[in-house]
Amino acid sequence: MSNKLVEHKESKEILTGNQKKILFWICFIILSIAFITVWINILLTSKAFNTQMEEMVLGEDYYMEDIVITGKRAEDASAVPAFSFCQL
């Protein structure tokens, strides 16, 4: 038997403490930018939607036409003749 001492090998970390801090702040900044971008997009969409709804209430954004429903088809009122039936 041998009386040799076995050296204890320390496990080497993949990232050091300073590298972990830098990685944390980079991830934090990227996620913060993504979060802010999403909320800005939501606010702009909401504002545009509200503006569009106000214009629709005022009648500025859409064109309303008469529609006559006959059977299973819908037609413009201009396409339907004045008398919809013929007498023989």
C-alpha positions, 0 to 999 in steps of 0.5 A: 500500500502506498501512502501517497496523498491524493490531491483534491481537484477543485471543480472549475466554474464555467462562468466567474462571478463577474461574468455572471453579473454581466450576463445577468445585466445583459439579459435584464436589459434585453428583456426590459427593452422587449417589455417596453416595446410590447407595451408601446405597441399595445398603447399605439394600437389602442390609440389608433383603434379609439381614433378609428372608432370615433371616426366611425361614430362620426361617419367619416371612416366607412361607407354604408350602402343599402343591402337587400337580402334575397334568399341565400344571397345578399345584393346591393340595392342598386342591383335589385330592380324596382319590381322584384316579381313579374306577372304573366 
